[in-house]
Amino acid sequence: MGAAVSRVDSHQPQKRNVSSCRMHCVESLCLIFAVLSISHLYILVFFFPPGSSARGADKKKRISRRMALKQVSSSKSFGGFQKVFEHDSVELKCKMKFAVYLPPKAESAKCPVLYFLSGLTCTEQNFITKSGFQQAASEHGLIVIAPDTSPRGCNIKGEDDSWDFGTGAGFYVDATEDPWKTNYRMYSYVTEELPQLVNANFPVDPQRTSIFGHSMGGHGALICTLKNPGKYKSVSAFAPICNPMLCVWSKKAFGEFLGPDQNKWKAYDATHLVKSYTGSQLDILIDQGKADEFYDQLLPENFIAACTEKKIPVVFRLQEGYDHGYYFIATFIADHIRHHAKYLNA
Amino acid sequence: MEEDAGEEPGLGRCTAPTDFHFYHMDLYDSDSRLQVLPEESTGVRREAVQAERTYEPRGAREGQAHRALHEEADELVHLYGLEDDHELGDEIMDEDTPRLGTAEYPPYGVKRGDPAWEQRDWRLGGEAAEAEDLGFGGWGSRGQCQDLREAYRYTHGRASEEYECYVIPEEEDEEEAADVFCVTCKIPVRAVENLDAHKEHEVTPLNQALESAKDEIHKNMYKLEKQIIDMENFASHLEEVFITVEENFGRQEQNFESHYNEILETLAQKYEEKIQALGQKKKEKLEALYEQLVSCGENLDTCKELMETIEEMCHEEKVDFLKDAVAMADRLGQFLKTKTDVEISAQPDFEEQTLDFSDVEELMGSINSIPAPSAPVINPQAPNSATGSSVRVCWSLYSDDTVESYQLSYRPVGDGSPGKDQAEFTVTVKETYCSVKNLMPNTQYEFWVTAQNRAGSSPSSERAVYMTAPSPPIIKSKEIRSCEEAALICWESGSLNPVDSYTVELTQAEAPQAWGVTESIVGIPTCEALVQLQPRQNYTIYVRALNVGGPSARSEPATVHTTGSYFHLNKDTCHPWLTISEDGFTVMRSERKTPMREPLASNTRFTRCVAVLGNLIPVRGRHYWEVEVDECLDYTIGVAFEEVPRHEDLGANRLSWCLRHTFASSRHKYEFLHNKTSPDTRITVPPRRIGVLLDYANSRLSFFNVDISQHLHSFSCELHRLVHPCFSLEKPGCLKIRNGIPMPKHVTFY
């Protein structure tokens, strides 16, 4: 507990110091909630059946078997439970927290699982405290996983220098460049390690998985889907970074994480990925506030154009008057969860 | 002697019970019966023989008659009670005994002491009187018959209870103790007994034997029950006949009596008249004769006086003589001139008197004939007695009347137009009813009836108006609308005159027989009905029209599929530039602009946007339909209130919610319009098939790209009233509406 608190304590002031005023706009207050909510800490040790041999299984799997989940918090919500867990991530080589919403239905049956990837500066807390998604998730019987947005406390020089890079800004890529390549493997974390952990520890039906996200997380959701055809039943995004190669934030991050070769960036750019997408039928729902202060960065038109050309079905809704924040998300979260439920519960 | 005469034919009536023989012999002769109740059977036979034997002694006395009756009663008891009814039989006998003492039928017995009867006696010959006596005596047996009937009724009342008690009692102890049943010896053989005796015999397990025996007995019981029912029916029929005969004869007798009295009165009157007439005549004659006698004596006196005077004169002087002689001669001459009437004025012989009995003869003749009937009473129309082309007319007669035939006349009730007399028709029937055919449907006819017999025909009855049933309605199959829960059926009356109501009958078409029950909705006042149905079923629907006469035949069937919602386009709203295909589901706007047919412009027709409304069923449920569109076509689809302004574009007001697609410079633009505003939504894949979901419960209207199950948009709309689908084409092209299709699963999330 002390560690957890100290982690938050140790990072938060630094983060605050480097935060621009924009950071307030994007995400700020939520981190305080994180501190407040860690009042109880339970340690859950998950045992795995000893029957199957560890030999022959790949390294990740063997590690995951030893993985221990520590429940950080659990609160009843809409008949289910909103919980936060902590575990030692193999990919990220640090302690990671993630939030799990277990709907009432999960008590008696395996439920589909929906991942939500948050935006810049966020932790697992923002989404679960601000979006109000629990009601819709409870109604549709979806387990919702909200991971953190980057490794924490890796003590890499410069990771806390900027709000839009490093801590809280992993951009859901596997970094290839030093000094990031050891820890900043968020892509693998959200597509491999975390799903395995979730599948092993919660009553989920791994065949029914979907993903969505906000802003940087919207970019994450899109690339995860486009890079893994069939892995996710559906995808949607709130104000996603659609063309990160042309976005100021991600150009900086991609340069640091992936190196200067822009061809390597294309592998993490939804607009580029969609041009070569040949996988299963998609149905992408994107909501975008018209009053979004970062609209220029997000470049949804590029993505829409690419999708139109490739006949990838997208419904892109420009919502009059909405900005980039969680009020916007909370307004349309029910639509998105219904969108996923349609495919997950079909 | 009279008593005997009363009873004697009564014994002859034993033939009546022998009628029953057919039944009971049949009953008792069955083998099973013999097996079960051998003793009763023979007993009954003996009795039957005895009963027949009582035939022989013709002059049998009352005691014997009693016995015969007892036996008959007994027989009946056995007949109906079937078994163990000695007690009952005895009861009946006891009941019978006192009544048999007064076996004569009272009304007829009384007649004999009647003064009228005695009066009759002096006219009728002794033989005739005897015959009469016998005739009436025959009716004495009626008392007997009544007794029989009583006995029958008694047992009859019991019978139904009785055969419920036939259940063969379970023989528990035997089941345990006895092991087999010897078929040859027909006895159960106990296991403990030595089976050697039955070694050679065919044996079956006792249970099996018991079962088969029970089966057989049950079968027989069933037969018996049937026979009992048959006999009961027959008996009640006999009873009816009995009563009818009784009544008829009673009536006949009354007739006879009244006629008799009439004749006697007439005869007595004639006698009086005759006697008076004769007395009068006698008096007249005697008076005449007396008068003649008196005048004759007077004449004689005068002659004598003359004689004396002349003799005196002869003794007189000559002068005097002469003087007197002249005067005398004159007087004599004068006297002699007056003719002396020596003819007898009144004939002493009796004049030929013809007695006129013609009226009596007539009366005598009319004893056997009957008076002309009085006017029958025509019944009002019974409900459901008419068809479209026929009515069943019923009437009744006065029970005293004898009627040979009826003349039923009818004519259609005119609509009051004078001078146009409707033709009259007449049919002759024997019954008190007639089904008159070949009539016009849903028309009133006036009926009246006269009764006729030999004596003449009655006045005609009151006139009654009957109405034929309507002709079957015609379902407008092309206007049937439906959704998953209901269907709206419309029809045409099929009759010119108004009918009372309509009945809709519906059957689930593909349901198995047991479920194919016809459900009826009755009392529908209009030519339209909203029928609640089960989702995803096929129904066959018929409509009948009803009036006082009854229901019409079924209309031609119409089928309804409660899969999805099914509507038609409302041609009245169709913009002149639009054409609707034959099947009604393709809306076309051709390249060439046909000139506006101005005269047709009405309040209901769209004038500005080239649109048409659909007629959705007025049910506030969930409705789903699809529209096939061309990717490059400019179209607007959605829903609108009935009163959406016809001179405005769809979506340009608060009365419509629409998806509008415009295609310009190779860009698709999708607008979700309501009150001229639309959210800014971009759709990357142009839909070719658009699903529209109208959900009243959630006040939502949603659009889908059906091919990829993509949700395009949902309106939250306040649907206080009913809306209709609307379709509009902004460019030449066509829209194809797909109706009556199940809702895809993905739309159920919205």
Interface residues (C-beta under 8 A of the other chain):
Chain A: Q281 D283 L285 K290 I304 C307 T308 K311 I312 P313 V314 V315 F316 R317 L318 Q319 E320 R338 H339 A341 K342 N345 A346
Chain B: P679 D680 T681 R682 I683 T684 V685 N705 I708 S709 Q710 H711 L712 H713 K745 H746 F749 Y750
